């Protein structure tokens, strides 16, 4: 449980790929849900993840039957990443489907919503806290300066001011650190630090995300509308 960019998915991935976890479960399944909490669609994604083939079934009853068949007597770990939908009925519908599997099967849910956490939680949610300013700076610095043994003091001073604007979010520090690694002039660093984007309110796009986009080369910016076609 935590803010967007707070490291929920990264932490879940670390658990998912840990060798102890890999050896403990017969099947591991990862489904990215976002705002489309469609139970048949999620069940299809689970089936496709386990079988490694396209599922052509659409009706819920046959989907349930196929899921039972492939997961029966299997201890599985299911990660539902980035769940937004707070509709209790939908979740209970999915819970009913997930009663298959051997004892010890587990489901991990990552979400920004306290309500979602309370709906799905059988154990207390683990709430991620923001990074300390020191840790945020270490992450930013590692990416911005790379393996350079010399860190220009003028850029360090500006970088520390940029980090203060990250709000302790690791994704913000990571994206801005990567962005600044492409810039070597003090003027460019000051431009990011002083950008009016930091002061925008009521904007659905996080300031650091917009800054990263705005400072992309024009050819890479063109990739975004192209990807939206798919």
Buried (B, 14 or more C-beta within 10 A) or exposed (E): BBBEBBBBBBBBBEEBEEEEBEEEBBBBBBBEBEEEBEBBBBBBBBBBBBEEEEBEBEEEEEBBEBBEEBBEEBBBBBBBBBBEBBEEEBBEBBBEBBEBBBEEBBBBBBBBBEEBBEBBEEEEBEEBEBBEBEBBBBBBBBBBBEEEEEEBEEBBEBBBBBBEBBBBBBBBBBBBBEBBBEBEEEEBBBBBBEBEBBEEEEEEEBBBBBBBBEBBEEEEEEEEEEEEEE
